[in-house]
Amino acid sequence: MAVPKKRISKAKKRIRKNTWKRKIFWAALKAFSLGKCLSSGNSKSFRVENFPDRPPLL
């Protein structure tokens, strides 16, 4: 016989949601920081070669 699931408390729901939000926040922060480094030319993790015949990246 089918048994209904127990409800998740608001506190547990909030904790789980905040965990996702925290992960998203840090991923976005890292991506923004990396983009900033690449655009300014101060990147130490990526090697970007300059080609004289190509226009520079914006």
C-alpha distance matrix in Angstrom:
0.0 3.8 6.4 9.9 12.6 15.5 18.7 21.6 24.7 27.7 29.8 27.6 27.3 31.1 31.8 29.9 31.6 35.0 34.6 34.3 37.2 39.3 38.8 39.8 42.8 44.2 43.7 45.5 48.2 48.9 49.1 51.4 53.6 53.8 54.8 57.4 58.9 59.1 60.7 63.2 64.1 63.3 60.4 60.6 57.5 58.5 61.7 62.9 66.0 68.5 69.7 73.0 72.4 69.0 68.7 67.0 63.3 62.7
3.8 0.0 3.8 6.6 9.3 12.6 15.5 18.3 21.5 24.4 26.6 24.4 23.9 27.7 28.5 26.6 28.1 31.5 31.2 30.8 33.7 35.9 35.5 36.3 39.2 40.8 40.4 42.0 44.8 45.5 45.7 48.0 50.2 50.5 51.4 53.9 55.5 55.7 57.3 59.8 60.7 60.0 57.2 57.6 54.5 55.4 58.7 59.9 63.0 65.4 66.7 69.9 69.2 65.8 65.4 63.6 59.9 59.3
6.4 3.8 0.0 3.8 6.4 9.2 12.3 15.3 18.3 21.3 23.4 21.4 21.2 25.0 25.8 24.2 25.9 29.1 29.0 29.0 31.7 33.8 33.7 34.7 37.5 39.1 38.9 40.6 43.2 44.1 44.5 46.6 48.7 49.3 50.3 52.6 54.3 54.7 56.3 58.6 59.6 58.7 56.0 56.4 53.4 54.6 58.0 59.2 62.5 64.9 66.3 69.5 69.1 65.6 65.0 63.1 59.4 58.5
9.9 6.6 3.8 0.0 3.8 6.6 9.1 12.3 15.2 18.0 20.4 18.6 18.1 21.8 23.0 21.5 22.9 26.2 26.4 26.3 28.8 31.1 31.2 32.0 34.7 36.5 36.5 37.9 40.5 41.6 42.0 43.9 46.1 46.9 47.8 50.0 51.8 52.3 53.7 56.0 57.2 56.4 53.8 54.3 51.5 52.6 56.1 57.2 60.5 62.8 64.3 67.4 67.0 63.4 62.7 60.7 56.9 55.9
12.6 9.3 6.4 3.8 0.0 3.8 6.4 9.0 12.3 15.2 17.3 15.1 14.8 18.6 19.5 17.9 19.5 22.8 22.8 22.9 25.5 27.6 27.8 28.8 31.3 33.1 33.1 34.7 37.1 38.3 38.8 40.8 42.8 43.6 44.7 46.8 48.5 49.2 50.7 52.9 54.0 53.0 50.5 50.9 48.1 49.4 53.0 54.2 57.5 59.9 61.5 64.6 64.4 60.8 60.0 57.9 54.2 53.2
15.5 12.6 9.2 6.6 3.8 0.0 3.8 6.5 9.2 12.4 14.3 12.6 12.8 16.4 17.3 16.5 18.3 21.2 21.5 22.2 24.5 26.4 27.0 28.2 30.4 32.2 32.7 34.2 36.4 37.7 38.5 40.3 42.2 43.3 44.4 46.3 48.1 49.0 50.4 52.4 53.7 52.5 50.2 50.6 47.9 49.5 53.1 54.4 57.8 60.2 62.0 65.1 65.0 61.4 60.5 58.2 54.4 53.3
18.7 15.5 12.3 9.1 6.4 3.8 0.0 3.8 6.2 9.0 11.5 10.2 9.9 13.4 14.8 14.2 15.6 18.5 19.3 19.9 21.8 23.9 24.9 25.9 27.9 29.9 30.6 31.8 33.9 35.5 36.3 37.8 39.8 41.1 42.1 43.9 45.8 46.8 48.1 50.0 51.5 50.4 48.2 48.8 46.3 47.8 51.5 52.6 56.1 58.3 60.2 63.2 63.1 59.4 58.3 56.0 52.2 50.8
21.6 18.3 15.3 12.3 9.0 6.5 3.8 0.0 3.8 6.5 8.3 6.5 6.5 10.0 11.1 10.6 12.3 14.9 15.7 16.6 18.5 20.4 21.5 22.7 24.5 26.4 27.3 28.7 30.6 32.2 33.2 34.7 36.5 37.9 39.0 40.7 42.5 43.7 45.0 46.8 48.3 47.0 44.9 45.4 43.0 44.7 48.3 49.6 53.2 55.3 57.3 60.3 60.4 56.8 55.6 53.2 49.4 48.1
24.7 21.5 18.3 15.2 12.3 9.2 6.2 3.8 0.0 3.8 5.4 5.4 6.2 8.6 10.1 10.9 12.3 14.3 15.7 17.1 18.5 20.1 21.8 23.0 24.3 26.3 27.7 28.9 30.4 32.3 33.6 34.7 36.4 38.1 39.3 40.7 42.6 44.0 45.2 46.8 48.4 47.0 45.1 45.7 43.6 45.4 49.1 50.3 54.0 56.1 58.2 61.1 61.4 57.7 56.4 53.7 50.0 48.5
27.7 24.4 21.3 18.0 15.2 12.4 9.0 6.5 3.8 0.0 3.8 5.5 5.0 6.0 8.6 10.0 10.4 12.0 14.2 15.5 16.2 18.0 20.1 21.0 22.0 24.3 25.8 26.6 28.0 30.2 31.5 32.3 34.1 36.0 37.1 38.2 40.3 41.8 42.8 44.3 46.2 44.8 43.1 43.9 42.0 43.8 47.5 48.5 52.2 54.1 56.3 59.1 59.3 55.6 54.1 51.4 47.7 46.0
29.8 26.6 23.4 20.4 17.3 14.3 11.5 8.3 5.4 3.8 0.0 3.8 5.4 5.1 6.2 8.7 9.9 10.5 12.4 14.6 15.2 16.2 18.6 20.0 20.6 22.6 24.5 25.6 26.6 28.7 30.3 31.1 32.5 34.6 35.9 36.9 38.8 40.6 41.7 42.9 44.7 43.0 41.4 42.0 40.2 42.2 46.0 47.2 51.0 53.0 55.4 58.2 58.6 55.0 53.5 50.7 47.0 45.3
27.6 24.4 21.4 18.6 15.1 12.6 10.2 6.5 5.4 5.5 3.8 0.0 3.8 5.4 5.1 6.2 8.5 9.9 10.7 12.7 14.3 15.3 17.0 18.7 19.9 21.5 23.0 24.5 25.8 27.5 29.1 30.4 31.8 33.5 34.9 36.2 37.9 39.5 40.8 42.3 43.8 42.1 40.2 40.6 38.5 40.5 44.3 45.7 49.4 51.5 53.8 56.8 57.2 53.7 52.4 49.6 45.9 44.5
27.3 23.9 21.2 18.1 14.8 12.8 9.9 6.5 6.2 5.0 5.4 3.8 0.0 3.8 5.5 5.3 6.1 8.6 10.0 11.0 12.4 14.3 15.8 16.9 18.3 20.4 21.6 22.7 24.4 26.3 27.4 28.6 30.4 32.1 33.2 34.6 36.5 37.9 39.1 40.7 42.4 41.0 39.1 39.9 37.7 39.4 43.1 44.2 47.9 49.9 52.0 54.9 55.2 51.5 50.2 47.5 43.8 42.3
31.1 27.7 25.0 21.8 18.6 16.4 13.4 10.0 8.6 6.0 5.1 5.4 3.8 0.0 3.8 5.5 5.1 6.0 8.6 10.0 10.3 12.0 14.3 15.2 16.0 18.3 19.9 20.8 22.0 24.3 25.6 26.4 28.1 30.1 31.2 32.3 34.3 35.9 36.9 38.4 40.2 38.8 37.1 38.0 36.1 37.9 41.6 42.7 46.4 48.3 50.6 53.4 53.7 50.1 48.5 45.8 42.1 40.4
31.8 28.5 25.8 23.0 19.5 17.3 14.8 11.1 10.1 8.6 6.2 5.1 5.5 3.8 0.0 3.8 5.5 5.2 6.3 8.9 9.8 10.4 12.5 14.4 15.1 16.7 18.6 20.0 20.9 22.7 24.5 25.6 26.9 28.7 30.3 31.4 33.0 34.8 36.1 37.4 38.9 37.3 35.4 36.0 34.1 36.1 39.9 41.2 45.0 47.1 49.5 52.4 53.0 49.4 48.0 45.1 41.5 40.0
29.9 26.6 24.2 21.5 17.9 16.5 14.2 10.6 10.9 10.0 8.7 6.2 5.3 5.5 3.8 0.0 3.8 5.4 5.1 6.6 8.8 10.0 11.0 12.7 14.4 15.9 17.0 18.7 20.3 21.7 23.1 24.6 26.1 27.6 29.0 30.6 32.2 33.5 35.0 36.6 38.0 36.5 34.4 34.9 32.7 34.5 38.2 39.6 43.2 45.4 47.7 50.7 51.1 47.5 46.3 43.6 39.9 38.7
31.6 28.1 25.9 22.9 19.5 18.3 15.6 12.3 12.3 10.4 9.9 8.5 6.1 5.1 5.5 3.8 0.0 3.8 5.4 5.3 6.3 8.7 10.1 10.8 12.3 14.6 15.6 16.6 18.4 20.3 21.3 22.5 24.4 26.0 27.0 28.5 30.5 31.8 32.9 34.7 36.3 35.1 33.2 34.1 32.0 33.5 37.2 38.2 41.9 43.8 46.0 48.9 49.1 45.5 44.1 41.4 37.7 36.2
35.0 31.5 29.1 26.2 22.8 21.2 18.5 14.9 14.3 12.0 10.5 9.9 8.6 6.0 5.2 5.4 3.8 0.0 3.8 5.4 4.8 6.0 8.5 9.7 10.2 12.3 14.1 15.0 16.2 18.3 19.8 20.7 22.2 24.1 25.4 26.5 28.4 30.1 31.2 32.6 34.3 32.8 31.1 32.0 30.2 32.0 35.7 36.8 40.6 42.5 44.9 47.7 48.2 44.6 43.1 40.2 36.6 35.0
34.6 31.2 29.0 26.4 22.8 21.5 19.3 15.7 15.7 14.2 12.4 10.7 10.0 8.6 6.3 5.1 5.4 3.8 0.0 3.8 5.5 5.2 6.3 8.7 9.9 10.9 12.5 14.4 15.5 16.8 18.6 20.1 21.3 22.8 24.5 25.9 27.3 28.9 30.4 31.9 33.2 31.5 29.5 30.0 28.0 29.9 33.7 35.1 38.8 41.0 43.4 46.4 47.0 43.5 42.2 39.3 35.8 34.5
34.3 30.8 29.0 26.3 22.9 22.2 19.9 16.6 17.1 15.5 14.6 12.7 11.0 10.0 8.9 6.6 5.3 5.4 3.8 0.0 3.8 5.4 5.2 6.2 8.6 10.2 10.7 12.3 14.3 15.6 16.6 18.3 20.0 21.3 22.5 24.3 25.9 27.1 28.5 30.4 31.7 30.4 28.3 29.1 26.8 28.4 32.1 33.2 36.8 39.0 41.2 44.1 44.5 40.9 39.7 37.0 33.3 32.1
37.2 33.7 31.7 28.8 25.5 24.5 21.8 18.5 18.5 16.2 15.2 14.3 12.4 10.3 9.8 8.8 6.3 4.8 5.5 3.8 0.0 3.8 5.5 5.1 6.0 8.7 9.9 10.5 12.1 14.3 15.3 16.3 18.1 19.9 20.9 22.2 24.3 25.7 26.7 28.4 30.1 28.9 27.1 28.3 26.4 27.9 31.6 32.5 36.2 38.0 40.3 43.0 43.5 39.9 38.3 35.5 31.9 30.3
39.3 35.9 33.8 31.1 27.6 26.4 23.9 20.4 20.1 18.0 16.2 15.3 14.3 12.0 10.4 10.0 8.7 6.0 5.2 5.4 3.8 0.0 3.8 5.4 5.1 6.3 8.6 9.9 10.6 12.4 14.3 15.3 16.5 18.4 20.0 21.0 22.6 24.4 25.8 27.0 28.5 26.9 25.2 26.0 24.3 26.2 29.9 31.2 34.9 36.9 39.4 42.2 43.0 39.5 38.0 35.0 31.5 30.0
38.8 35.5 33.7 31.2 27.8 27.0 24.9 21.5 21.8 20.1 18.6 17.0 15.8 14.3 12.5 11.0 10.1 8.5 6.3 5.2 5.5 3.8 0.0 3.8 5.5 5.4 6.2 8.6 10.0 10.8 12.4 14.3 15.4 16.6 18.4 20.0 21.3 22.7 24.4 25.9 27.0 25.6 23.4 24.0 21.9 23.7 27.4 28.7 32.5 34.6 37.1 40.1 40.7 37.3 36.1 33.2 29.6 28.6
39.8 36.3 34.7 32.0 28.8 28.2 25.9 22.7 23.0 21.0 20.0 18.7 16.9 15.2 14.4 12.7 10.8 9.7 8.7 6.2 5.1 5.4 3.8 0.0 3.8 5.6 5.2 6.1 8.5 10.0 10.6 12.1 14.1 15.4 16.4 18.2 20.0 21.1 22.4 24.2 25.7 24.7 22.7 23.9 21.8 23.1 26.7 27.6 31.2 33.1 35.4 38.2 38.7 35.1 33.7 30.9 27.3 26.0
42.8 39.2 37.5 34.7 31.3 30.4 27.9 24.5 24.3 22.0 20.6 19.9 18.3 16.0 15.1 14.4 12.3 10.2 9.9 8.6 6.0 5.1 5.5 3.8 0.0 3.8 5.5 5.2 6.1 8.7 10.0 10.5 12.2 14.2 15.3 16.4 18.4 20.0 21.0 22.5 24.2 23.0 21.4 22.8 21.3 22.8 26.4 27.2 30.9 32.6 35.1 37.8 38.5 34.9 33.3 30.2 26.7 25.1
44.2 40.8 39.1 36.5 33.1 32.2 29.9 26.4 26.3 24.3 22.6 21.5 20.4 18.3 16.7 15.9 14.6 12.3 10.9 10.2 8.7 6.3 5.4 5.6 3.8 0.0 3.8 5.4 5.0 6.1 8.6 9.8 10.4 12.2 14.1 15.1 16.4 18.2 19.8 21.0 22.3 20.7 18.9 19.8 18.2 20.1 23.8 25.0 28.8 30.8 33.4 36.2 37.2 33.8 32.4 29.2 25.8 24.6
43.7 40.4 38.9 36.5 33.1 32.7 30.6 27.3 27.7 25.8 24.5 23.0 21.6 19.9 18.6 17.0 15.6 14.1 12.5 10.7 9.9 8.6 6.2 5.2 5.5 3.8 0.0 3.8 5.5 5.2 6.2 8.6 9.9 10.6 12.3 14.2 15.4 16.5 18.3 20.1 21.1 19.9 17.7 18.8 16.7 18.0 21.7 22.8 26.5 28.5 31.0 33.9 34.6 31.2 30.0 27.0 23.5 22.6
45.5 42.0 40.6 37.9 34.7 34.2 31.8 28.7 28.9 26.6 25.6 24.5 22.7 20.8 20.0 18.7 16.6 15.0 14.4 12.3 10.5 9.9 8.6 6.1 5.2 5.4 3.8 0.0 3.8 5.5 5.1 6.1 8.5 9.8 10.5 12.1 14.2 15.3 16.3 18.2 19.8 19.1 17.4 19.2 17.5 18.4 21.9 22.4 26.1 27.7 30.0 32.7 33.3 29.7 28.1 25.2 21.6 20.2
48.2 44.8 43.2 40.5 37.1 36.4 33.9 30.6 30.4 28.0 26.6 25.8 24.4 22.0 20.9 20.3 18.4 16.2 15.5 14.3 12.1 10.6 10.0 8.5 6.1 5.0 5.5 3.8 0.0 3.8 5.5 5.1 6.1 8.5 9.9 10.5 12.3 14.2 15.3 16.5 18.2 16.9 15.6 17.3 16.2 17.7 21.2 21.8 25.6 27.1 29.8 32.3 33.4 29.9 28.2 24.9 21.6 20.1
48.9 45.5 44.1 41.6 38.3 37.7 35.5 32.2 32.3 30.2 28.7 27.5 26.3 24.3 22.7 21.7 20.3 18.3 16.8 15.6 14.3 12.4 10.8 10.0 8.7 6.1 5.2 5.5 3.8 0.0 3.8 5.5 5.1 6.1 8.5 9.8 10.5 12.2 14.2 15.4 16.3 14.9 12.9 14.2 12.7 14.3 17.9 19.0 22.8 24.7 27.5 30.3 31.4 28.1 26.8 23.5 20.3 19.4
49.1 45.7 44.5 42.0 38.8 38.5 36.3 33.2 33.6 31.5 30.3 29.1 27.4 25.6 24.5 23.1 21.3 19.8 18.6 16.6 15.3 14.3 12.4 10.6 10.0 8.6 6.2 5.1 5.5 3.8 0.0 3.8 5.5 5.1 6.1 8.5 9.9 10.5 12.2 14.2 15.3 14.7 12.7 14.6 12.9 13.5 16.9 17.3 21.0 22.7 25.2 28.0 28.8 25.3 23.9 20.9 17.4 16.5
51.4 48.0 46.6 43.9 40.8 40.3 37.8 34.7 34.7 32.3 31.1 30.4 28.6 26.4 25.6 24.6 22.5 20.7 20.1 18.3 16.3 15.3 14.3 12.1 10.5 9.8 8.6 6.1 5.1 5.5 3.8 0.0 3.8 5.5 5.1 6.1 8.7 9.9 10.5 12.2 14.1 13.7 12.6 15.2 14.4 14.9 18.0 18.0 21.5 22.7 25.2 27.6 28.5 25.0 23.2 19.9 16.6 15.0
53.6 50.2 48.7 46.1 42.8 42.2 39.8 36.5 36.4 34.1 32.5 31.8 30.4 28.1 26.9 26.1 24.4 22.2 21.3 20.0 18.1 16.5 15.4 14.1 12.2 10.4 9.9 8.5 6.1 5.1 5.5 3.8 0.0 3.8 5.5 5.0 6.3 8.7 10.0 10.6 12.2 10.9 9.9 12.2 12.0 13.1 16.2 16.7 20.3 21.7 24.6 27.0 28.4 25.2 23.4 19.9 16.9 15.7
53.8 50.5 49.3 46.9 43.6 43.3 41.1 37.9 38.1 36.0 34.6 33.5 32.1 30.1 28.7 27.6 26.0 24.1 22.8 21.3 19.9 18.4 16.6 15.4 14.2 12.2 10.6 9.8 8.5 6.1 5.1 5.5 3.8 0.0 3.8 5.4 5.1 6.2 8.6 10.0 10.5 9.6 7.6 9.9 9.0 9.6 12.8 13.3 17.1 18.7 21.6 24.3 25.6 22.4 21.1 17.7 14.7 14.3
54.8 51.4 50.3 47.8 44.7 44.4 42.1 39.0 39.3 37.1 35.9 34.9 33.2 31.2 30.3 29.0 27.0 25.4 24.5 22.5 20.9 20.0 18.4 16.4 15.3 14.1 12.3 10.5 9.9 8.5 6.1 5.1 5.5 3.8 0.0 3.8 5.4 5.1 6.1 8.6 9.9 10.3 9.1 12.2 11.6 11.0 13.6 13.1 16.5 17.6 20.2 22.6 23.5 20.1 18.4 15.1 11.9 10.9
57.4 53.9 52.6 50.0 46.8 46.3 43.9 40.7 40.7 38.2 36.9 36.2 34.6 32.3 31.4 30.6 28.5 26.5 25.9 24.3 22.2 21.0 20.0 18.2 16.4 15.1 14.2 12.1 10.5 9.8 8.5 6.1 5.0 5.4 3.8 0.0 3.8 5.5 5.2 6.1 8.5 8.6 8.7 12.1 12.6 12.5 14.7 14.2 17.5 18.1 20.9 22.9 24.3 21.1 19.0 15.4 12.6 11.1
58.9 55.5 54.3 51.8 48.5 48.1 45.8 42.5 42.6 40.3 38.8 37.9 36.5 34.3 33.0 32.2 30.5 28.4 27.3 25.9 24.3 22.6 21.3 20.0 18.4 16.4 15.4 14.2 12.3 10.5 9.9 8.7 6.3 5.1 5.4 3.8 0.0 3.8 5.5 5.2 5.9 5.1 4.9 8.4 9.4 9.5 11.7 11.6 15.0 16.0 19.2 21.4 23.2 20.3 18.7 14.9 12.7 12.2
59.1 55.7 54.7 52.3 49.2 49.0 46.8 43.7 44.0 41.8 40.6 39.5 37.9 35.9 34.8 33.5 31.8 30.1 28.9 27.1 25.7 24.4 22.7 21.1 20.0 18.2 16.5 15.3 14.2 12.2 10.5 9.9 8.7 6.2 5.1 5.5 3.8 0.0 3.8 5.5 5.2 6.5 5.4 9.0 9.3 7.9 9.6 8.7 12.0 13.0 16.0 18.3 19.9 16.9 15.5 11.8 9.4 9.6
60.7 57.3 56.3 53.7 50.7 50.4 48.1 45.0 45.2 42.8 41.7 40.8 39.1 36.9 36.1 35.0 32.9 31.2 30.4 28.5 26.7 25.8 24.4 22.4 21.0 19.8 18.3 16.3 15.3 14.2 12.2 10.5 10.0 8.6 6.1 5.2 5.5 3.8 0.0 3.8 5.6 8.0 8.5 12.3 13.0 11.5 12.6 10.8 13.5 13.4 16.1 17.8 19.2 16.0 13.8 10.2 7.7 6.7
63.2 59.8 58.6 56.0 52.9 52.4 50.0 46.8 46.8 44.3 42.9 42.3 40.7 38.4 37.4 36.6 34.7 32.6 31.9 30.4 28.4 27.0 25.9 24.2 22.5 21.0 20.1 18.2 16.5 15.4 14.2 12.2 10.6 10.0 8.6 6.1 5.2 5.5 3.8 0.0 3.8 5.6 7.8 11.4 13.3 12.4 13.1 11.8 14.2 14.0 17.0 18.4 20.4 17.7 15.5 11.6 10.3 9.3
64.1 60.7 59.6 57.2 54.0 53.7 51.5 48.3 48.4 46.2 44.7 43.8 42.4 40.2 38.9 38.0 36.3 34.3 33.2 31.7 30.1 28.5 27.0 25.7 24.2 22.3 21.1 19.8 18.2 16.3 15.3 14.1 12.2 10.5 9.9 8.5 5.9 5.2 5.6 3.8 0.0 3.8 5.6 8.9 11.0 9.7 9.7 8.6 10.9 11.1 14.6 16.3 18.6 16.3 14.7 11.0 10.2 10.6
63.3 60.0 58.7 56.4 53.0 52.5 50.4 47.0 47.0 44.8 43.0 42.1 41.0 38.8 37.3 36.5 35.1 32.8 31.5 30.4 28.9 26.9 25.6 24.7 23.0 20.7 19.9 19.1 16.9 14.9 14.7 13.7 10.9 9.6 10.3 8.6 5.1 6.5 8.0 5.6 3.8 0.0 3.8 6.4 9.3 9.4 10.2 10.4 13.1 14.0 17.6 19.5 22.1 19.8 18.5 14.8 13.8 14.0
60.4 57.2 56.0 53.8 50.5 50.2 48.2 44.9 45.1 43.1 41.4 40.2 39.1 37.1 35.4 34.4 33.2 31.1 29.5 28.3 27.1 25.2 23.4 22.7 21.4 18.9 17.7 17.4 15.6 12.9 12.7 12.6 9.9 7.6 9.1 8.7 4.9 5.4 8.5 7.8 5.6 3.8 0.0 3.8 5.6 5.9 7.6 8.7 12.0 13.8 17.3 19.9 22.1 19.7 18.9 15.3 13.8 14.5
60.6 57.6 56.4 54.3 50.9 50.6 48.8 45.4 45.7 43.9 42.0 40.6 39.9 38.0 36.0 34.9 34.1 32.0 30.0 29.1 28.3 26.0 24.0 23.9 22.8 19.8 18.8 19.2 17.3 14.2 14.6 15.2 12.2 9.9 12.2 12.1 8.4 9.0 12.3 11.4 8.9 6.4 3.8 0.0 3.8 5.7 7.3 9.8 12.8 15.2 18.8 21.5 24.0 21.9 21.6 18.2 17.0 18.1
57.5 54.5 53.4 51.5 48.1 47.9 46.3 43.0 43.6 42.0 40.2 38.5 37.7 36.1 34.1 32.7 32.0 30.2 28.0 26.8 26.4 24.3 21.9 21.8 21.3 18.2 16.7 17.5 16.2 12.7 12.9 14.4 12.0 9.0 11.6 12.6 9.4 9.3 13.0 13.3 11.0 9.3 5.6 3.8 0.0 3.8 6.8 9.7 13.1 16.0 19.2 22.3 24.3 22.1 22.1 18.9 17.1 18.5
58.5 55.4 54.6 52.6 49.4 49.5 47.8 44.7 45.4 43.8 42.2 40.5 39.4 37.9 36.1 34.5 33.5 32.0 29.9 28.4 27.9 26.2 23.7 23.1 22.8 20.1 18.0 18.4 17.7 14.3 13.5 14.9 13.1 9.6 11.0 12.5 9.5 7.9 11.5 12.4 9.7 9.4 5.9 5.7 3.8 0.0 3.8 6.2 9.7 12.7 15.6 19.0 20.7 18.5 18.7 15.7 14.1 16.0
61.7 58.7 58.0 56.1 53.0 53.1 51.5 48.3 49.1 47.5 46.0 44.3 43.1 41.6 39.9 38.2 37.2 35.7 33.7 32.1 31.6 29.9 27.4 26.7 26.4 23.8 21.7 21.9 21.2 17.9 16.9 18.0 16.2 12.8 13.6 14.7 11.7 9.6 12.6 13.1 9.7 10.2 7.6 7.3 6.8 3.8 0.0 3.8 6.4 9.7 12.7 16.0 18.1 16.3 17.0 14.3 13.6 16.1
62.9 59.9 59.2 57.2 54.2 54.4 52.6 49.6 50.3 48.5 47.2 45.7 44.2 42.7 41.2 39.6 38.2 36.8 35.1 33.2 32.5 31.2 28.7 27.6 27.2 25.0 22.8 22.4 21.8 19.0 17.3 18.0 16.7 13.3 13.1 14.2 11.6 8.7 10.8 11.8 8.6 10.4 8.7 9.8 9.7 6.2 3.8 0.0 3.8 6.5 9.5 12.7 14.6 12.6 13.2 10.7 10.2 13.1
66.0 63.0 62.5 60.5 57.5 57.8 56.1 53.2 54.0 52.2 51.0 49.4 47.9 46.4 45.0 43.2 41.9 40.6 38.8 36.8 36.2 34.9 32.5 31.2 30.9 28.8 26.5 26.1 25.6 22.8 21.0 21.5 20.3 17.1 16.5 17.5 15.0 12.0 13.5 14.2 10.9 13.1 12.0 12.8 13.1 9.7 6.4 3.8 0.0 3.8 6.4 9.7 11.9 10.7 12.1 10.3 11.1 14.5
68.5 65.4 64.9 62.8 59.9 60.2 58.3 55.3 56.1 54.1 53.0 51.5 49.9 48.3 47.1 45.4 43.8 42.5 41.0 39.0 38.0 36.9 34.6 33.1 32.6 30.8 28.5 27.7 27.1 24.7 22.7 22.7 21.7 18.7 17.6 18.1 16.0 13.0 13.4 14.0 11.1 14.0 13.8 15.2 16.0 12.7 9.7 6.5 3.8 0.0 3.8 6.4 9.0 8.1 9.2 7.9 9.8 13.1
69.7 66.7 66.3 64.3 61.5 62.0 60.2 57.3 58.2 56.3 55.4 53.8 52.0 50.6 49.5 47.7 46.0 44.9 43.4 41.2 40.3 39.4 37.1 35.4 35.1 33.4 31.0 30.0 29.8 27.5 25.2 25.2 24.6 21.6 20.2 20.9 19.2 16.0 16.1 17.0 14.6 17.6 17.3 18.8 19.2 15.6 12.7 9.5 6.4 3.8 0.0 3.8 5.6 5.6 8.0 8.4 10.8 14.3
73.0 69.9 69.5 67.4 64.6 65.1 63.2 60.3 61.1 59.1 58.2 56.8 54.9 53.4 52.4 50.7 48.9 47.7 46.4 44.1 43.0 42.2 40.1 38.2 37.8 36.2 33.9 32.7 32.3 30.3 28.0 27.6 27.0 24.3 22.6 22.9 21.4 18.3 17.8 18.4 16.3 19.5 19.9 21.5 22.3 19.0 16.0 12.7 9.7 6.4 3.8 0.0 3.8 5.6 7.6 8.9 12.2 15.3
72.4 69.2 69.1 67.0 64.4 65.0 63.1 60.4 61.4 59.3 58.6 57.2 55.2 53.7 53.0 51.1 49.1 48.2 47.0 44.5 43.5 43.0 40.7 38.7 38.5 37.2 34.6 33.3 33.4 31.4 28.8 28.5 28.4 25.6 23.5 24.3 23.2 19.9 19.2 20.4 18.6 22.1 22.1 24.0 24.3 20.7 18.1 14.6 11.9 9.0 5.6 3.8 0.0 3.8 6.8 9.4 12.4 15.5
69.0 65.8 65.6 63.4 60.8 61.4 59.4 56.8 57.7 55.6 55.0 53.7 51.5 50.1 49.4 47.5 45.5 44.6 43.5 40.9 39.9 39.5 37.3 35.1 34.9 33.8 31.2 29.7 29.9 28.1 25.3 25.0 25.2 22.4 20.1 21.1 20.3 16.9 16.0 17.7 16.3 19.8 19.7 21.9 22.1 18.5 16.3 12.6 10.7 8.1 5.6 5.6 3.8 0.0 3.8 6.4 8.8 12.0
68.7 65.4 65.0 62.7 60.0 60.5 58.3 55.6 56.4 54.1 53.5 52.4 50.2 48.5 48.0 46.3 44.1 43.1 42.2 39.7 38.3 38.0 36.1 33.7 33.3 32.4 30.0 28.1 28.2 26.8 23.9 23.2 23.4 21.1 18.4 19.0 18.7 15.5 13.8 15.5 14.7 18.5 18.9 21.6 22.1 18.7 17.0 13.2 12.1 9.2 8.0 7.6 6.8 3.8 0.0 3.8 6.6 9.0
67.0 63.6 63.1 60.7 57.9 58.2 56.0 53.2 53.7 51.4 50.7 49.6 47.5 45.8 45.1 43.6 41.4 40.2 39.3 37.0 35.5 35.0 33.2 30.9 30.2 29.2 27.0 25.2 24.9 23.5 20.9 19.9 19.9 17.7 15.1 15.4 14.9 11.8 10.2 11.6 11.0 14.8 15.3 18.2 18.9 15.7 14.3 10.7 10.3 7.9 8.4 8.9 9.4 6.4 3.8 0.0 3.8 6.4
63.3 59.9 59.4 56.9 54.2 54.4 52.2 49.4 50.0 47.7 47.0 45.9 43.8 42.1 41.5 39.9 37.7 36.6 35.8 33.3 31.9 31.5 29.6 27.3 26.7 25.8 23.5 21.6 21.6 20.3 17.4 16.6 16.9 14.7 11.9 12.6 12.7 9.4 7.7 10.3 10.2 13.8 13.8 17.0 17.1 14.1 13.6 10.2 11.1 9.8 10.8 12.2 12.4 8.8 6.6 3.8 0.0 3.8
62.7 59.3 58.5 55.9 53.2 53.3 50.8 48.1 48.5 46.0 45.3 44.5 42.3 40.4 40.0 38.7 36.2 35.0 34.5 32.1 30.3 30.0 28.6 26.0 25.1 24.6 22.6 20.2 20.1 19.4 16.5 15.0 15.7 14.3 10.9 11.1 12.2 9.6 6.7 9.3 10.6 14.0 14.5 18.1 18.5 16.0 16.1 13.1 14.5 13.1 14.3 15.3 15.5 12.0 9.0 6.4 3.8 0.0
